Amino acid sequence: MTTITEFITALGRYGFLQSALLAAIMVGIMSGIIGAFIILRGMSLMGDAISHAVLPGVAIAYMLGINLLIGASVFGILAALLIGFVSTHSKLKTDTSIGIVFSAFYALGFILIAAAGSAVNLNHILFGNILAVADGDIMTTAIVLGLVLLFVVTFYKELQITSFDPVFAQTYGLKVQVIHYSLMLVLTLVTVSALQTVGIILVVAMLITPAATAFLWTNRLPVMLGLSAAIGAVSATVGLYLSYTFNWASGPAIVLVAALLFLLSFVLAPKQGFVRLKMRVTRPRPQKAGPGLADQEVL
């Protein structure tokens, strides 16, 4: 078993490990930030659908030899538009539309993978292979991280209002649909950036789990964004260590660490943790004082 000291020594010695750690941290940060808005909007299923719907675009871009971001972005936005169109022009609910579009795009992606002929690299896209990250992947991930930060900083107020009260936002004059599809585009870019790290199949876990963990610790959006990004980065770092030490696949290792942090938070979070909520339920109710006396709160 590799000790932490040996892992740090290996980081200083091997360039591929340095690149892997840098990419994993950047993916953890951007996934945590975007994931916070995804869960606040109740769009976890949409995030899952978009992350899987980019598979045909990735496969086509791979076959044509073009940048994966181009193919994935086209299919990610197309999936979001189709889901909205089916929901708006039929009696079907949004979750049903998501299921139909998501499964159709995912099936198409597998057919295209088979047609691609060489499934080795595409399997890495499905399940992740962070130790094989290239310099071009690092550059792409850094650019997407910059775009994510720029998007959130520039449209923070709009994202906040539309996330908590979309009806008021529309009354206020904000273009809710434009903000929604802009967020879907950024989500698509984050998904593609995470392909090398955790793969398409597990990318939704990195979008949802750190953000859900942060949500258990705070009620303030700025704190939640920072905490979610930090949890994503820590999960990526520890997961990479486990992947390197035990020769595990990087994606499952990172996701398992994020899930463990969520489990600990679910139990121990001071305000919304399971233990705290149980204490509130079992705490005896305050007794009413006699006539003419104010009720006193039992602390």
KAZIFEN-V457142 format. One record per residue. N is the residue number from 0. RES is the residue in three letters. SS is DSSP state (@ for helix, = for strand, . for the rest). PSI is psi in degrees with one decimal (none if undefined). D_FIRST is the distance of its C-alpha to the first C-alpha in Angstrom with 2 decimals. Layout:
n=N res=RES ss=SS psi=PSI d_first=D_FIRST
n=N res=RES ss=SS psi=PSI d_first=D_FIRST
This chain:
n=0 res=MET ss=. psi=132.5 d_first=0.00
n=1 res=THR ss=. psi=126.6 d_first=3.79
n=2 res=THR ss=. psi=167.9 d_first=6.36
n=3 res=ILE ss=@ psi=-38.3 d_first=9.67
n=4 res=THR ss=@ psi=-43.4 d_first=11.43
n=5 res=GLU ss=@ psi=-36.6 d_first=9.60
n=6 res=PHE ss=@ psi=-42.7 d_first=10.20
n=7 res=ILE ss=@ psi=-40.0 d_first=13.72
n=8 res=THR ss=@ psi=-41.4 d_first=14.23
n=9 res=ALA ss=@ psi=-33.8 d_first=13.44
n=10 res=LEU ss=@ psi=-41.0 d_first=15.92
n=11 res=GLY ss=@ psi=-17.1 d_first=18.49
n=12 res=ARG ss=@ psi=-37.4 d_first=18.13
n=13 res=TYR ss=. psi=122.7 d_first=18.08
n=14 res=GLY ss=@ psi=-35.5 d_first=21.04
n=15 res=PHE ss=@ psi=-31.9 d_first=19.90
n=16 res=LEU ss=@ psi=-36.1 d_first=17.03
n=17 res=GLN ss=@ psi=-43.9 d_first=19.72
n=18 res=SER ss=@ psi=-40.2 d_first=22.04
n=19 res=ALA ss=@ psi=-44.4 d_first=19.64
n=20 res=LEU ss=@ psi=-43.2 d_first=19.05
n=21 res=LEU ss=@ psi=-45.8 d_first=22.81
n=22 res=ALA ss=@ psi=-42.2 d_first=23.80
n=23 res=ALA ss=@ psi=-41.9 d_first=21.57
n=24 res=ILE ss=@ psi=-44.1 d_first=23.02
n=25 res=MET ss=@ psi=-41.9 d_first=26.52
n=26 res=VAL ss=@ psi=-40.7 d_first=26.29
n=27 res=GLY ss=@ psi=-40.4 d_first=25.05
n=28 res=ILE ss=@ psi=-51.2 d_first=28.01
n=29 res=MET ss=@ psi=-35.4 d_first=30.66
n=30 res=SER ss=@ psi=-40.6 d_first=29.61
n=31 res=GLY ss=@ psi=-40.8 d_first=29.79
n=32 res=ILE ss=@ psi=-51.9 d_first=33.21
n=33 res=ILE ss=@ psi=-36.9 d_first=34.83
n=34 res=GLY ss=@ psi=-31.5 d_first=33.30
n=35 res=ALA ss=@ psi=-44.0 d_first=35.08
n=36 res=PHE ss=@ psi=-31.0 d_first=38.43
n=37 res=ILE ss=@ psi=-46.5 d_first=37.57
n=38 res=ILE ss=@ psi=-31.6 d_first=37.02
n=39 res=LEU ss=@ psi=-30.7 d_first=39.95
n=40 res=ARG ss=. psi=-0.5 d_first=42.19
n=41 res=GLY ss=. psi=36.5 d_first=41.06
n=42 res=MET ss=. psi=29.0 d_first=39.98
n=43 res=SER ss=@ psi=-41.5 d_first=36.56
n=44 res=LEU ss=@ psi=-36.5 d_first=37.97
n=45 res=MET ss=@ psi=-40.9 d_first=39.52
n=46 res=GLY ss=@ psi=-40.3 d_first=36.25
n=47 res=ASP ss=@ psi=-43.7 d_first=34.72
n=48 res=ALA ss=@ psi=-46.6 d_first=37.76
n=49 res=ILE ss=@ psi=-41.8 d_first=37.72
n=50 res=SER ss=@ psi=-30.8 d_first=34.03
n=51 res=HIS ss=@ psi=-27.8 d_first=34.73
n=52 res=ALA ss=@ psi=-17.6 d_first=38.22
n=53 res=VAL ss=. psi=-9.1 d_first=37.10
n=54 res=LEU ss=@ psi=-45.4 d_first=35.66
n=55 res=PRO ss=@ psi=-39.8 d_first=39.04
n=56 res=GLY ss=@ psi=-39.5 d_first=39.47
n=57 res=VAL ss=@ psi=-44.6 d_first=36.08
n=58 res=ALA ss=@ psi=-43.8 d_first=36.93
n=59 res=ILE ss=@ psi=-43.8 d_first=40.41
n=60 res=ALA ss=@ psi=-37.2 d_first=39.26
n=61 res=TYR ss=@ psi=-42.1 d_first=36.75
n=62 res=MET ss=@ psi=-34.5 d_first=39.58
n=63 res=LEU ss=@ psi=-11.0 d_first=41.99
n=64 res=GLY ss=. psi=26.6 d_first=39.62
n=65 res=ILE ss=. psi=173.1 d_first=40.18
n=66 res=ASN ss=. psi=133.4 d_first=37.97
n=67 res=LEU ss=@ psi=-29.6 d_first=36.07
n=68 res=LEU ss=@ psi=-34.0 d_first=37.24
n=69 res=ILE ss=@ psi=-53.9 d_first=40.82
n=70 res=GLY ss=@ psi=-43.1 d_first=40.50
n=71 res=ALA ss=@ psi=-40.4 d_first=38.23
n=72 res=SER ss=@ psi=-42.3 d_first=40.51
n=73 res=VAL ss=@ psi=-48.3 d_first=43.57
n=74 res=PHE ss=@ psi=-30.2 d_first=42.24
n=75 res=GLY ss=@ psi=-47.4 d_first=40.67
n=76 res=ILE ss=@ psi=-38.3 d_first=44.02
n=77 res=LEU ss=@ psi=-41.2 d_first=45.91
n=78 res=ALA ss=@ psi=-44.2 d_first=43.96
n=79 res=ALA ss=@ psi=-40.9 d_first=44.69
n=80 res=LEU ss=@ psi=-41.8 d_first=48.36
n=81 res=LEU ss=@ psi=-40.4 d_first=48.70
n=82 res=ILE ss=@ psi=-44.9 d_first=47.24
n=83 res=GLY ss=@ psi=-39.6 d_first=49.70
n=84 res=PHE ss=@ psi=-47.3 d_first=52.56
n=85 res=VAL ss=@ psi=-40.3 d_first=52.10
n=86 res=SER ss=@ psi=-39.1 d_first=51.80
n=87 res=THR ss=@ psi=-34.4 d_first=54.88
n=88 res=HIS ss=. psi=24.3 d_first=57.10
n=89 res=SER ss=. psi=174.1 d_first=56.49
n=90 res=LYS ss=. psi=-1.1 d_first=56.33
n=91 res=LEU ss=. psi=143.4 d_first=52.63
n=92 res=LYS ss=. psi=165.2 d_first=50.30
n=93 res=THR ss=@ psi=-40.6 d_first=47.60
n=94 res=ASP ss=@ psi=-32.6 d_first=44.72
n=95 res=THR ss=@ psi=-42.9 d_first=46.61
n=96 res=SER ss=@ psi=-40.4 d_first=47.15
n=97 res=ILE ss=@ psi=-44.9 d_first=43.49
n=98 res=GLY ss=@ psi=-40.7 d_first=42.58
n=99 res=ILE ss=@ psi=-51.7 d_first=45.12
n=100 res=VAL ss=@ psi=-43.2 d_first=44.29
n=101 res=PHE ss=@ psi=-49.0 d_first=40.51
n=102 res=SER ss=@ psi=-37.1 d_first=40.58
n=103 res=ALA ss=@ psi=-46.0 d_first=43.12
n=104 res=PHE ss=@ psi=-39.2 d_first=41.22
n=105 res=TYR ss=@ psi=-41.2 d_first=37.92
n=106 res=ALA ss=@ psi=-42.5 d_first=39.72
n=107 res=LEU ss=@ psi=-38.8 d_first=41.36
n=108 res=GLY ss=@ psi=-41.8 d_first=38.03
n=109 res=PHE ss=@ psi=-37.2 d_first=36.72
n=110 res=ILE ss=@ psi=-41.6 d_first=40.00
n=111 res=LEU ss=@ psi=-33.7 d_first=39.71
n=112 res=ILE ss=@ psi=-43.9 d_first=36.16
n=113 res=ALA ss=@ psi=-37.5 d_first=37.59
n=114 res=ALA ss=@ psi=-19.9 d_first=40.44
n=115 res=ALA ss=@ psi=-24.6 d_first=38.20
n=116 res=GLY ss=. psi=-49.1 d_first=37.37
n=117 res=SER ss=. psi=105.1 d_first=33.93
n=118 res=ALA ss=. psi=-1.7 d_first=31.55
n=119 res=VAL ss=@ psi=-55.0 d_first=28.28
n=120 res=ASN ss=@ psi=-34.7 d_first=28.47
n=121 res=LEU ss=@ psi=-31.3 d_first=30.09
n=122 res=ASN ss=@ psi=-35.3 d_first=27.26
n=123 res=HIS ss=@ psi=-34.7 d_first=25.01
n=124 res=ILE ss=@ psi=-36.5 d_first=27.68
n=125 res=LEU ss=@ psi=-42.2 d_first=27.52
n=126 res=PHE ss=@ psi=-7.6 d_first=23.78
n=127 res=GLY ss=. psi=145.5 d_first=22.55
n=128 res=ASN ss=. psi=75.5 d_first=20.54
n=129 res=ILE ss=@ psi=-28.3 d_first=19.81
n=130 res=LEU ss=@ psi=-10.9 d_first=18.06
n=131 res=ALA ss=@ psi=16.3 d_first=21.48
n=132 res=VAL ss=. psi=138.2 d_first=23.55
n=133 res=ALA ss=. psi=170.4 d_first=26.49
n=134 res=ASP ss=@ psi=-36.2 d_first=28.63
n=135 res=GLY ss=@ psi=-36.1 d_first=31.28
n=136 res=ASP ss=@ psi=-39.6 d_first=29.02
n=137 res=ILE ss=@ psi=-45.1 d_first=28.20
n=138 res=MET ss=@ psi=-44.7 d_first=31.94
n=139 res=THR ss=@ psi=-44.4 d_first=32.82
n=140 res=THR ss=@ psi=-40.6 d_first=30.38
n=141 res=ALA ss=@ psi=-40.5 d_first=31.74
n=142 res=ILE ss=@ psi=-45.4 d_first=35.29
n=143 res=VAL ss=@ psi=-39.7 d_first=34.71
n=144 res=LEU ss=@ psi=-42.3 d_first=33.13
n=145 res=GLY ss=@ psi=-41.2 d_first=36.25
n=146 res=LEU ss=@ psi=-39.0 d_first=38.50
n=147 res=VAL ss=@ psi=-47.2 d_first=36.88
n=148 res=LEU ss=@ psi=-42.2 d_first=37.37
n=149 res=LEU ss=@ psi=-42.9 d_first=40.89
n=150 res=PHE ss=@ psi=-45.4 d_first=41.78
n=151 res=VAL ss=@ psi=-42.3 d_first=40.70
n=152 res=VAL ss=@ psi=-42.7 d_first=42.37
n=153 res=THR ss=@ psi=-40.4 d_first=45.54
n=154 res=PHE ss=. psi=31.1 d_first=46.01
n=155 res=TYR ss=@ psi=-47.6 d_first=44.42
n=156 res=LYS ss=@ psi=-43.9 d_first=47.69
n=157 res=GLU ss=@ psi=-42.7 d_first=48.44
n=158 res=LEU ss=@ psi=-38.8 d_first=44.98
n=159 res=GLN ss=@ psi=-48.3 d_first=45.25
n=160 res=ILE ss=@ psi=-46.1 d_first=48.74
n=161 res=THR ss=@ psi=-24.0 d_first=48.19
n=162 res=SER ss=@ psi=-37.4 d_first=45.00
n=163 res=PHE ss=@ psi=-31.5 d_first=46.71
n=164 res=ASP ss=. psi=81.2 d_first=50.29
n=165 res=PRO ss=@ psi=-29.7 d_first=51.01
n=166 res=VAL ss=@ psi=-46.4 d_first=54.61
n=167 res=PHE ss=@ psi=-38.9 d_first=55.37
n=168 res=ALA ss=@ psi=-40.8 d_first=53.70
n=169 res=GLN ss=@ psi=-39.3 d_first=56.04
n=170 res=THR ss=@ psi=-35.9 d_first=58.99
n=171 res=TYR ss=@ psi=-15.8 d_first=57.98
n=172 res=GLY ss=. psi=6.2 d_first=58.30
n=173 res=LEU ss=. psi=145.6 d_first=54.72
n=174 res=LYS ss=. psi=87.9 d_first=53.96
n=175 res=VAL ss=@ psi=-43.0 d_first=51.48
n=176 res=GLN ss=@ psi=-37.6 d_first=51.04
n=177 res=VAL ss=@ psi=-43.3 d_first=50.43
n=178 res=ILE ss=@ psi=-40.0 d_first=47.71
n=179 res=HIS ss=@ psi=-49.9 d_first=46.21
n=180 res=TYR ss=@ psi=-26.2 d_first=46.04
n=181 res=SER ss=@ psi=-41.3 d_first=44.84
n=182 res=LEU ss=@ psi=-37.7 d_first=41.90
n=183 res=MET ss=@ psi=-37.0 d_first=41.33
n=184 res=LEU ss=@ psi=-45.2 d_first=41.37
n=185 res=VAL ss=@ psi=-39.5 d_first=38.80
n=186 res=LEU ss=@ psi=-40.2 d_first=36.67
n=187 res=THR ss=@ psi=-43.6 d_first=36.96
n=188 res=LEU ss=@ psi=-41.2 d_first=35.86
n=189 res=VAL ss=@ psi=-40.4 d_first=32.78
n=190 res=THR ss=@ psi=-46.2 d_first=31.98
n=191 res=VAL ss=@ psi=-39.2 d_first=32.23
n=192 res=SER ss=@ psi=-28.8 d_first=30.05
n=193 res=ALA ss=. psi=-4.5 d_first=27.29
n=194 res=LEU ss=@ psi=-46.8 d_first=27.47
n=195 res=GLN ss=@ psi=-26.0 d_first=24.91
n=196 res=THR ss=@ psi=-57.1 d_first=22.46
n=197 res=VAL ss=@ psi=-11.1 d_first=22.76
n=198 res=GLY ss=@ psi=161.4 d_first=25.58
n=199 res=ILE ss=@ psi=-39.3 d_first=29.00
n=200 res=ILE ss=@ psi=-34.1 d_first=28.06
n=201 res=LEU ss=@ psi=1.0 d_first=25.79
n=202 res=VAL ss=@ psi=-33.3 d_first=27.54
n=203 res=VAL ss=@ psi=-29.8 d_first=29.83
n=204 res=ALA ss=@ psi=-38.1 d_first=26.98
n=205 res=MET ss=@ psi=-23.7 d_first=26.23
n=206 res=LEU ss=@ psi=-36.5 d_first=29.97
n=207 res=ILE ss=@ psi=-44.8 d_first=30.57
n=208 res=THR ss=@ psi=-50.3 d_first=27.62
n=209 res=PRO ss=@ psi=-39.4 d_first=27.28
n=210 res=ALA ss=@ psi=-41.5 d_first=31.09
n=211 res=ALA ss=@ psi=-37.4 d_first=31.53
n=212 res=THR ss=@ psi=-45.7 d_first=29.12
n=213 res=ALA ss=@ psi=-35.6 d_first=31.12
n=214 res=PHE ss=@ psi=-30.0 d_first=34.33
n=215 res=LEU ss=. psi=-17.9 d_first=33.49
n=216 res=TRP ss=. psi=-16.8 d_first=33.40
n=217 res=THR ss=. psi=157.1 d_first=36.51
n=218 res=ASN ss=. psi=4.5 d_first=39.93
n=219 res=ARG ss=. psi=129.3 d_first=40.43
n=220 res=LEU ss=@ psi=-47.1 d_first=39.76
n=221 res=PRO ss=@ psi=-41.5 d_first=38.85
n=222 res=VAL ss=@ psi=-39.5 d_first=36.28
n=223 res=MET ss=@ psi=-40.9 d_first=34.95
n=224 res=LEU ss=@ psi=-47.3 d_first=34.58
n=225 res=GLY ss=@ psi=-43.0 d_first=32.69
n=226 res=LEU ss=@ psi=-40.5 d_first=30.44
n=227 res=SER ss=@ psi=-42.6 d_first=29.76
n=228 res=ALA ss=@ psi=-40.9 d_first=28.86
n=229 res=ALA ss=@ psi=-42.0 d_first=26.51
n=230 res=ILE ss=@ psi=-40.6 d_first=24.77
n=231 res=GLY ss=@ psi=-42.1 d_first=24.49
n=232 res=ALA ss=@ psi=-42.8 d_first=22.99
n=233 res=VAL ss=@ psi=-43.1 d_first=20.43
n=234 res=SER ss=@ psi=-42.0 d_first=19.50
n=235 res=ALA ss=@ psi=-41.5 d_first=19.17
n=236 res=THR ss=@ psi=-49.7 d_first=17.01
n=237 res=VAL ss=@ psi=-38.9 d_first=14.50
n=238 res=GLY ss=@ psi=-38.7 d_first=14.70
n=239 res=LEU ss=@ psi=-40.2 d_first=14.08
n=240 res=TYR ss=@ psi=-45.8 d_first=10.86
n=241 res=LEU ss=@ psi=-39.1 d_first=9.72
n=242 res=SER ss=@ psi=-43.2 d_first=11.42
n=243 res=TYR ss=@ psi=-38.4 d_first=9.84
n=244 res=THR ss=@ psi=-45.9 d_first=6.15
n=245 res=PHE ss=@ psi=4.3 d_first=7.17
n=246 res=ASN ss=. psi=38.1 d_first=10.29
n=247 res=TRP ss=. psi=159.4 d_first=12.56
n=248 res=ALA ss=. psi=137.8 d_first=16.09
n=249 res=SER ss=@ psi=-42.0 d_first=16.60
n=250 res=GLY ss=@ psi=-56.9 d_first=19.70
n=251 res=PRO ss=@ psi=-35.9 d_first=18.64
n=252 res=ALA ss=@ psi=-45.5 d_first=15.50
n=253 res=ILE ss=@ psi=-43.6 d_first=17.93
n=254 res=VAL ss=@ psi=-37.8 d_first=20.60
n=255 res=LEU ss=@ psi=-38.2 d_first=18.61
n=256 res=VAL ss=@ psi=-44.6 d_first=17.78
n=257 res=ALA ss=@ psi=-39.7 d_first=21.50
n=258 res=ALA ss=@ psi=-37.4 d_first=22.53
n=259 res=LEU ss=@ psi=-41.3 d_first=20.64
n=260 res=LEU ss=@ psi=-37.6 d_first=22.40
n=261 res=PHE ss=@ psi=-43.0 d_first=25.61
n=262 res=LEU ss=@ psi=-44.7 d_first=25.24
n=263 res=LEU ss=@ psi=-41.4 d_first=24.83
n=264 res=SER ss=@ psi=-39.0 d_first=27.79
n=265 res=PHE ss=@ psi=-34.9 d_first=29.80
n=266 res=VAL ss=@ psi=-40.5 d_first=29.63
n=267 res=LEU ss=@ psi=-7.8 d_first=29.84
n=268 res=ALA ss=. psi=134.5 d_first=31.77
n=269 res=PRO ss=. psi=-27.0 d_first=34.77
n=270 res=LYS ss=. psi=-40.6 d_first=37.48
n=271 res=GLN ss=. psi=12.5 d_first=36.47
n=272 res=GLY ss=. psi=158.6 d_first=33.62
n=273 res=PHE ss=@ psi=-44.1 d_first=34.12
n=274 res=VAL ss=@ psi=-44.3 d_first=34.48
n=275 res=ARG ss=@ psi=-43.1 d_first=36.97
n=276 res=LEU ss=@ psi=-37.3 d_first=38.99
n=277 res=LYS ss=@ psi=-39.3 d_first=39.15
n=278 res=MET ss=@ psi=-36.5 d_first=40.47
n=279 res=ARG ss=@ psi=-39.1 d_first=43.14
n=280 res=VAL ss=@ psi=-41.7 d_first=44.22
n=281 res=THR ss=@ psi=-11.7 d_first=44.50
n=282 res=ARG ss=. psi=132.5 d_first=46.11
n=283 res=PRO ss=. psi=142.6 d_first=49.83
n=284 res=ARG ss=. psi=147.5 d_first=52.30
n=285 res=PRO ss=. psi=140.5 d_first=54.59
n=286 res=GLN ss=. psi=139.2 d_first=57.97
n=287 res=LYS ss=. psi=138.9 d_first=60.99
n=288 res=ALA ss=. psi=169.9 d_first=63.29
n=289 res=GLY ss=. psi=173.4 d_first=66.95
n=290 res=PRO ss=. psi=133.6 d_first=69.62
n=291 res=GLY ss=. psi=-9.0 d_first=69.97
n=292 res=LEU ss=. psi=143.6 d_first=66.60
n=293 res=ALA ss=. psi=146.5 d_first=63.74
n=294 res=ASP ss=. psi=140.2 d_first=60.62
n=295 res=GLN ss=. psi=138.1 d_first=57.89
n=296 res=GLU ss=. psi=133.3 d_first=54.20
n=297 res=VAL ss=. psi=120.4 d_first=51.89
n=298 res=LEU ss=. psi=none d_first=48.79
